[in-house]
Amino acid sequence: MSQPIPPSMRAYGRQVFFCIHGNCAEPELGERLQQRFNALNREYQRNKLRNPERVKCSLADCLGVCQAGPIMVVYPDGIWYHHVDEAALERIYQEHILGGQPVEALIFHRLYPADQPPAYAPTLRGDQGQWPAETQISTEPSASEETEELAKMAPTSAEVRARVRRAKNKKGLVIVNTGNGKGKTTAALGVMTRAWGRKLRVGVLQFLKNENARFGEIKASERMGNIDWISTGDGWTWTSQAIDETEAKARRGWQIAQERITSGNYDLLILDEFTYPLHYGWLDTTEVVAWLEANKPTMLHLIITGRYAPPALIDYADLVTEMREIKHPFKEQAIRAQPGIEY
């Protein structure tokens, strides 16, 4: 049986931890301290992989103190700091990390006696020979080193998941399905089905599509029940016989949407093909986004579909998916739309 290959690591001088469990202080405070610490590291070149005095900085889910935070630990010194804000961090960095003198006023625990500091100097550590012999540290890292440095500073996927679990955030999402590929409305209807299965209050408001249409999804919603379905259009713009009337219907559809959004009667509302009135200038995108920011209930999920989603809408949305066409049976094989698949 082959022996496992151990990982390799560059030399470093210290390891710093910030607690983000949430019991000693809000997790966001520890995260901000880590960001500031990394910025100081870059400023003083303590992030350089070739520097044996490099300082590694990590977030810890729990340091077991659970009071008087944010808590900061510096190893191998074994120095524990309490109530660390950004001003305290600046002092700790200057005096302790750079100067080698711990900040006594902020220490609440020591691993070593004050008169017996640990040996962390490069000449006394066990990782000799893992850095260049030259005393001059290059300030211009190679592209691979820069990539490795950025990767180490970025939170890991496990850290991101832990942060999300701790935050327990919930909000009504603004979801935009756009792009030239097929599936924008189909994806929205999939969410509709899921929400209906969870007994959420669901509504669908279709723009442009003919108000007398009997698509498969409309028939399905009638069989499912408890889905408020409104069609406000007179057909697609390229088949419209009176574009002014099409525009007027779209404007009226937005008025209906505003009423539905503010009614408090929905947990999920789909504005199908709503990007077109914005793209064609029938509605002012800036005004629409401003209205949504001011009036959309916090927990209402809003799904908007259609091609040509304006940049302002994309910036406002929480989730944006672009459908990209790779192959289409109509173009490739002259197969027309079929019931149950396209409508």
C-alpha positions, -999 to +999 in steps of 0.1 A: +000+000+000+015+033-011+022+060+015+001+092+012+020+122-001+021+150+024+013+185+013+040+212+011+038+247+025+060+278+023+077+292+054+058+317+075+064+337+107+030+338+124-006+326+122-035+349+132-070+338+139-102+358+142-133+343+157-166+345+137-187+320+156-211+348+167-211+343+205-183+367+214-192+393+188-211+396+155-194+374+127-192+404+104-168+422+128-143+393+126-147+392+088-139+429+085-109+425+108-095+398+086-100+420+055-082+448+072-054+425+084-049+412+049-047+448+036-020+456+062-002+424+052-001+435+016+010+470+026+040+457+046+047+427+023+039+402+050+018+383+025+047+375+002+053+338-002+090+343-003+091+362+029+099+339+059+081+365+081+049+360+062+018+361+084-011+338+077-046+350+086-076+327+091-112+329+103-121+304+131-156+292+136-151+291+174-122+298+196-140+287+228-141+321+246-177+332+237-174+367+253-156+400+251-150+397+213-140+401+187-113+377+198-079+376+180-051+350+186-015+353+174+006+321+172+032+308+179+032+336+204+001+323+221-012+358+227-050+362+230-065+397+225-101+408+235-124+435+222-104+440+190-118+467+168-101+483+138-082+508+159-069+480+182-060+460+152-039+488+138-020+490+171-016+453+174-002+451+139+022+479+143+035+470+178+032+432+179+033+419+143+059+444+130+076+454+163+075+421+182+060+438+213+025+425+223+000+451+233-004+444+270-035+465+275-056+442+252-042+407+263-064+385+284-045+352+280-009+340+273+003+306+264+039+316+275+050+337+304+056+374+295+093+370+300+096+338+280+084+346+245+083+317+220+111+312+194+096+321+161+126+338+144+134+321+110+168+310+123+152+290+151+123+275+133+120+241+117+113+252+082+148+265+073+157+262+037+122+266+024+128+302+013+155+318-009+189+324+007+189+360-003+180+385+024+164+408-002+128+399-006+114+405-041+085+429-041+073+417-075+059+382-072+055+360-103+020+356-117+018+321-102+027+335-067+002+363-070-025+338-079-015+316-050-016+346-026-050+357-037-063+321-034-050+319+001-066+352+011-100+343-004-124+324+019-127+287+012-160+272+001-164+257+036-159+291+052-185+306+029-210+279+037-204+283+074-208+320+071-242+316+053-254+291+079-245+315+107-261+345+091-295+327+086-304+354+062-337+353+043-352+378+018-375+379-011-353+375-041-355+394-074-347+368-100-341+376-137-340+349-165-327+365-196-307+358-228-314+346-263-317+309-254-350+290-248-361+282-213-365+316-195-403+312-188-399+274-184-374+280-156-397+304-139-426+280-142-405+254-125-400+276-095-437+283-096-444+246-093-420+242-065-435+272-046-470+259-052-459+225-038-447+244-007-481+261-004-467+295-012-492+321-026-483+323-063-492+347-091-482+350-127-486+381-149-478+377-186-468+406-207-471+406-245-485+370-247-521+371-259-546+373-231-568+347-249-540+322-252-544+287-238-509+275-233-502+242-215-489+260-184-522+280-181-542+248-183-519+232-158-523+261-134-561+258-136-558+221-127-534+228-098-556+256-084-547+285-062-525+301-088-535+337-099-528+339-136-532+371-156-523+376-193-523+413-204-509+412-240-523+410-275-495+388-290-458+392-297-445+425-310-435+410-343-470+398-349-488+429-335-512+446-359-513+477-337-480+484-319-495+514-300-522+491-285-495+466-276-476+493-258-507+505-240-514+470-229-479+466-216-482+499-196-515+486-182-498+454-173-473+473-152-500+490-134-516+457-126-482+444-115-477+473-091-511+465-076-502+429-072-468+435-058-480+459-030-512+438-022-494+415+002-513+386-013-483+368-028-452+350-018-440+346-054-449+367-084-437+361-119-436+389-144-432+369-176-416+387-206-415+419-186-380+428-200-395+437-234-415+468-223-383+480-206-361+472-236-385+489-260-387+520-238-424+517-231-415+518-195-385+537-180-362+511-164-347+535-139-382+544-127-393+508-125-363+498-105-367+527-082-403+518-076-394+482-069-367+493-044-392+514-026-423+492-027-415+455-031-423+437+001-392+424+018-402+387+016-418+387-019-399+367-044-402+383-079-392+365-111-388+385-143-382+368-176-374+379-212-346+388-235-325+420-234-327+426-196-315+462-191-282+466-171-300+486-144-324+456-138-295+432-137-277+453-112-308+454-090-315+417-092-303+392-066-300+363-091-295+366-128-293+337-153-286+341-190-299+314-213-275+309-242-287+292-274-264+265-286-287+244-308-324+249-317-346+223-335-363+251-355-331+264-370-312+231-372-341+208-383-370+231-393-391+216-365-418+240-354-429+246-318-447+216-303-475+214-277-463+204-243-427+214-251-429+251-263-465+259-254 
